Amino acid sequence: MFESGGKPIRIDTYLPDSAGPHPAVVALYGSSGGVAGMSQPATMLATQGFAVFVLHYFDRTGTTQATDRPTIMRNFPAWGKTVWDAIGEVEKHPSVDPKRIGLLGFSLGAYLALSVASVDPRVKAVVEFFGGFPKEMKLFMRRLCPVLILHGEADLTVPVQEAYDLQALMEKKGIAYEIKIYPAAAHGFDSETWKDAGPRSLQFLKKYLA
């Protein structure tokens, strides 16, 4: 638990068994606020030597779900500030190497991860699942780090064009990235897609953080 914007913010911690300091990953759920679904990837990363912090960023605004655009637009800046503050907390954790912090985001969480990474030099890598980079942030963008882009071509919630737009931005800026588009995948990957996406994410984080 820490404080952001005068509000108590929960953060679930998954630590490796080995002694640190470890590279850290701040994980951001999507618009459904599905914290339960974050435990499996967080546990997997912890067993591979990453300190993982699942951030309850909805606590900042008292939100349970954010499935409509007005709610997202209204609260997005506050959530981004909460991610920023969370990185500050993670930096101070005794198990963490503060120079090796990455973000992992799903859908709305991916948009947040990329937005914060575009202005925060503490973020060294981003794994984004079926999200994108908000067009409004291009006005404020100061930098970006290596990004892994994972998206389904059949995504009807966040169109795959978002992935291609992000790819074009990374190429224009000359920033390292990797991209994988899954031809039959919709929004939120099925178990078969995860068989590739999970190891691919781990490999990327090891490359840029470990």
C-alpha positions as CSV (number, residue, x, y, z in Angstrom):
1,M,0.0,0.0,0.0
2,F,1.2,3.5,-0.8
3,E,-0.4,6.9,-1.4
4,S,-1.1,8.7,-4.7
5,G,-3.1,11.8,-5.0
6,G,-4.1,11.5,-1.4
7,K,-5.6,8.1,-2.0
8,P,-4.4,4.7,-0.6
9,I,-3.3,2.5,-3.5
10,R,-3.0,-1.3,-3.3
11,I,-0.1,-3.0,-4.9
12,D,0.3,-6.8,-5.0
13,T,3.9,-8.0,-4.8
14,Y,5.4,-11.2,-6.3
15,L,9.1,-11.7,-5.4
16,P,11.6,-14.3,-6.5
17,D,13.0,-16.8,-4.0
18,S,16.6,-15.7,-4.7
19,A,18.3,-12.8,-3.2
20,G,18.1,-9.4,-5.0
21,P,18.4,-6.9,-6.3
22,H,16.1,-8.0,-9.1
23,P,14.8,-6.3,-12.2
24,A,11.2,-5.2,-11.6
25,V,8.0,-5.2,-13.6
26,V,5.0,-3.1,-12.8
27,A,1.9,-4.8,-14.2
28,L,-1.2,-3.0,-15.2
29,Y,-4.6,-4.7,-15.7
30,G,-7.2,-3.7,-18.4
31,S,-10.5,-1.9,-18.2
32,S,-12.3,-4.7,-16.4
33,G,-10.0,-4.2,-13.4
34,G,-9.3,-8.0,-13.5
35,V,-6.6,-8.3,-10.8
36,A,-7.2,-12.1,-10.5
37,G,-6.1,-12.6,-14.0
38,M,-2.8,-11.0,-13.3
39,S,-1.6,-13.6,-10.8
40,Q,-0.5,-16.2,-13.4
41,P,1.8,-13.9,-15.4
42,A,3.1,-12.3,-12.3
43,T,3.9,-15.6,-10.7
44,M,5.6,-16.8,-13.9
45,L,7.8,-13.8,-14.0
46,A,8.7,-14.0,-10.3
47,T,9.9,-17.6,-10.8
48,Q,12.2,-16.3,-13.6
49,G,13.9,-13.7,-11.4
50,F,11.7,-10.6,-11.7
51,A,10.1,-8.7,-8.9
52,V,6.5,-8.1,-10.0
53,F,4.2,-5.4,-8.7
54,V,0.5,-5.6,-9.8
55,L,-0.8,-2.1,-9.4
56,H,-4.5,-1.4,-8.4
57,Y,-4.5,2.0,-10.2
58,F,-8.3,2.1,-10.2
59,D,-8.0,2.8,-6.4
60,R,-7.0,6.4,-7.3
61,T,-10.4,7.2,-8.8
62,G,-12.6,4.6,-6.9
63,T,-13.3,2.9,-10.2
64,T,-14.2,-0.8,-10.5
65,Q,-14.5,-1.0,-14.3
66,A,-13.8,1.5,-17.1
67,T,-15.5,0.1,-20.2
68,D,-16.8,3.4,-21.6
69,R,-14.7,6.1,-23.2
70,P,-15.9,9.1,-21.1
71,T,-14.8,7.3,-17.9
72,I,-11.4,6.4,-19.4
73,M,-10.8,10.0,-20.8
74,R,-11.8,11.6,-17.5
75,N,-9.6,9.4,-15.3
76,F,-6.6,8.6,-17.6
77,P,-4.4,11.4,-16.3
78,A,-4.9,10.4,-12.7
79,W,-4.2,6.8,-13.5
80,G,-1.0,7.8,-15.3
81,K,0.2,9.8,-12.3
82,T,-0.6,6.7,-10.1
83,V,1.7,4.6,-12.3
84,W,4.4,7.3,-12.0
85,D,4.1,7.3,-8.2
86,A,4.1,3.5,-8.1
87,I,7.4,3.4,-10.0
88,G,8.8,5.7,-7.2
89,E,7.6,3.1,-4.6
90,V,9.1,0.2,-6.5
91,E,12.4,2.0,-6.9
92,K,12.7,2.0,-3.1
93,H,11.9,-1.6,-2.6
94,P,14.9,-3.5,-1.1
95,S,14.5,-6.4,-3.6
96,V,14.6,-4.1,-6.7
97,D,17.4,-2.8,-8.8
98,P,16.0,0.8,-9.5
99,K,17.9,1.0,-12.8
100,R,16.0,-2.0,-14.3
101,I,12.3,-1.3,-14.2
102,G,9.8,-2.2,-16.9
103,L,6.0,-2.0,-17.4
104,L,3.7,-4.7,-18.6
105,G,0.1,-3.6,-19.6
106,F,-3.0,-5.2,-20.9
107,S,-5.4,-3.2,-23.1
108,L,-6.1,0.0,-21.1
109,G,-3.1,-0.9,-19.0
110,A,-1.0,-1.0,-22.1
111,Y,-2.1,2.5,-23.1
112,L,-1.1,3.7,-19.6
113,A,2.2,1.9,-19.8
114,L,3.2,3.4,-23.1
115,S,2.0,6.9,-22.0
116,V,4.1,6.8,-18.8
117,A,7.1,5.4,-20.6
118,S,6.9,8.2,-23.1
119,V,7.8,10.8,-20.4
120,D,9.5,8.7,-17.6
121,P,13.1,7.8,-18.1
122,R,13.0,5.3,-15.3
123,V,11.0,2.9,-17.5
124,K,13.5,0.8,-19.5
125,A,11.1,-1.6,-21.3
126,V,7.4,-2.1,-22.0
127,V,5.4,-5.2,-22.9
128,E,2.1,-4.2,-24.3
129,F,-0.8,-6.6,-24.9
130,F,-3.5,-5.5,-27.3
131,G,-3.2,-1.8,-26.5
132,G,-1.7,1.2,-28.2
133,F,-0.2,4.6,-27.8
134,P,-2.7,7.5,-27.2
135,K,-2.5,9.9,-30.1
136,E,-2.8,12.8,-27.6
137,M,0.5,11.7,-25.9
138,K,2.5,12.4,-29.1
139,L,2.3,16.1,-28.1
140,F,4.0,15.4,-24.8
141,M,6.3,12.5,-25.8
142,R,9.9,13.1,-24.7
143,R,11.3,9.6,-25.1
144,L,10.4,5.9,-25.4
145,C,12.1,2.7,-24.5
146,P,12.1,-0.7,-26.2
147,V,8.6,-2.1,-26.6
148,L,7.2,-5.5,-27.3
149,I,3.9,-5.2,-29.3
150,L,1.5,-8.1,-29.1
151,H,-1.9,-7.9,-30.8
152,G,-4.6,-10.0,-32.4
153,E,-5.5,-9.3,-36.0
154,A,-9.2,-10.2,-35.2
155,D,-9.3,-7.8,-32.2
156,L,-12.7,-5.9,-32.4
157,T,-12.1,-3.9,-29.1
158,V,-8.8,-2.4,-29.9
159,P,-8.2,-2.6,-33.7
160,V,-4.9,-4.1,-34.8
161,Q,-4.2,-0.8,-36.6
162,E,-3.2,0.5,-33.1
163,A,-0.3,-2.0,-33.2
164,Y,0.8,-0.9,-36.7
165,D,0.6,2.8,-35.7
166,L,2.8,2.1,-32.7
167,Q,5.2,0.1,-34.9
168,A,5.4,3.1,-37.3
169,L,6.1,5.5,-34.4
170,M,8.9,3.2,-33.1
171,E,10.5,3.1,-36.5
172,K,10.2,6.8,-37.0
173,K,11.9,7.5,-33.7
174,G,14.6,4.8,-34.2
175,I,13.6,2.9,-31.0
176,A,14.1,-0.8,-30.6
177,Y,10.9,-2.8,-30.7
178,E,9.5,-6.3,-31.4
179,I,6.1,-7.1,-32.8
180,K,3.9,-10.2,-33.1
181,I,0.5,-10.1,-34.7
182,Y,-1.6,-13.2,-34.1
183,P,-3.8,-13.8,-37.2
184,A,-6.8,-15.4,-35.5
185,A,-6.6,-13.8,-32.1
186,A,-9.3,-11.5,-30.7
187,H,-9.0,-9.1,-27.7
188,G,-7.7,-11.1,-24.7
189,F,-5.7,-14.0,-25.9
190,D,-6.8,-17.7,-25.7
191,S,-4.6,-20.4,-24.2
192,E,-3.0,-21.3,-27.6
193,T,-2.0,-17.7,-28.2
194,W,-0.5,-17.5,-24.7
195,K,1.7,-20.4,-25.4
196,D,3.7,-18.1,-27.7
197,A,3.0,-14.7,-26.1
198,G,4.1,-15.8,-22.6
199,P,7.6,-17.0,-23.5
200,R,8.0,-14.2,-26.0
201,S,7.3,-11.6,-23.2
202,L,9.7,-13.3,-20.8
203,Q,12.5,-13.4,-23.5
204,F,11.9,-9.7,-24.2
205,L,12.1,-8.7,-20.5
206,K,15.2,-10.7,-20.0
207,K,16.8,-9.1,-23.0
208,Y,16.2,-5.5,-21.8
209,L,16.0,-5.8,-18.0
210,A,17.9,-8.9,-16.8
